[in-house]
């Protein structure tokens, strides 16, 4: 392979920048909130974890709904 044909190096840090950090902090906060709101049963905790993973979907949905009204 010629030097001119080399592919550019990829960033090996693997992060997503500041957006990933904000999402990560939001995820941790949502996990704490939803698990605290669970009534203590196993399935309530599992539901809390699932809600924490998808909370941005509901945030964007309701924000767009409010903007369209």
C-alpha contacts under 8 A as a table, 3 or more apart, distances in Angstrom:
res1	aa1	res2	aa2	distance
1	X	5	X	6.47
1	X	6	X	7.25
2	X	5	X	5.34
2	X	6	X	6.96
3	X	6	X	5.62
11	X	14	X	6.70
15	X	20	X	7.15
16	X	19	X	6.43
16	X	20	X	5.00
16	X	21	X	7.73
17	X	20	X	5.66
17	X	21	X	6.80
18	X	21	X	5.07
18	X	22	X	6.27
19	X	22	X	5.17
19	X	23	X	6.15
20	X	23	X	5.06
20	X	24	X	5.98
21	X	24	X	5.00
21	X	25	X	6.21
22	X	25	X	5.21
22	X	26	X	6.14
23	X	26	X	4.96
23	X	27	X	6.02
24	X	27	X	5.00
24	X	28	X	6.29
25	X	28	X	5.15
25	X	29	X	6.19
26	X	29	X	5.06
26	X	30	X	5.99
27	X	30	X	5.05
27	X	31	X	6.07
27	X	52	X	6.08
27	X	53	X	6.67
28	X	31	X	5.08
28	X	32	X	6.30
29	X	32	X	5.21
29	X	33	X	6.17
30	X	33	X	5.01
30	X	34	X	5.94
30	X	51	X	7.97
30	X	52	X	4.92
30	X	55	X	7.60
31	X	34	X	5.39
31	X	35	X	5.89
31	X	48	X	6.94
31	X	49	X	6.04
31	X	52	X	5.19
32	X	35	X	5.42
32	X	36	X	6.07
33	X	36	X	5.26
33	X	37	X	6.30
34	X	37	X	5.00
34	X	38	X	6.32
34	X	45	X	7.83
34	X	48	X	4.72
34	X	49	X	7.04
34	X	51	X	7.18
34	X	52	X	6.66
35	X	38	X	5.12
35	X	44	X	7.97
35	X	45	X	5.66
35	X	48	X	5.33
35	X	49	X	7.03
36	X	39	X	7.97
37	X	48	X	7.82
38	X	41	X	7.22
38	X	44	X	5.21
38	X	45	X	5.71
38	X	48	X	6.60
39	X	44	X	6.41
39	X	45	X	7.96
40	X	44	X	6.60
40	X	45	X	6.85
41	X	44	X	5.19
41	X	45	X	6.45
42	X	45	X	5.29
42	X	46	X	6.36
43	X	46	X	4.89
43	X	47	X	6.01
44	X	47	X	5.03
44	X	48	X	6.14
45	X	48	X	4.90
45	X	49	X	6.27
46	X	49	X	5.13
46	X	50	X	6.32
47	X	50	X	5.07
47	X	51	X	6.09
48	X	51	X	5.05
48	X	52	X	6.14
49	X	52	X	5.07
49	X	53	X	6.42
50	X	53	X	5.16
50	X	54	X	6.54
51	X	54	X	5.34
51	X	55	X	5.84
52	X	55	X	5.47
53	X	56	X	7.89
54	X	57	X	5.58
54	X	58	X	7.20
55	X	58	X	5.40
55	X	59	X	6.30
56	X	59	X	4.89
56	X	60	X	6.10
57	X	60	X	5.39
57	X	61	X	6.11
58	X	61	X	4.97
58	X	62	X	6.08
59	X	62	X	5.43
59	X	63	X	6.07
60	X	63	X	5.01
60	X	64	X	6.06
61	X	64	X	5.35
61	X	65	X	6.09
62	X	65	X	4.88
62	X	66	X	6.05
63	X	66	X	5.16
63	X	67	X	6.24
64	X	67	X	5.00
64	X	68	X	6.14
65	X	68	X	5.23
65	X	69	X	6.39
66	X	69	X	5.32
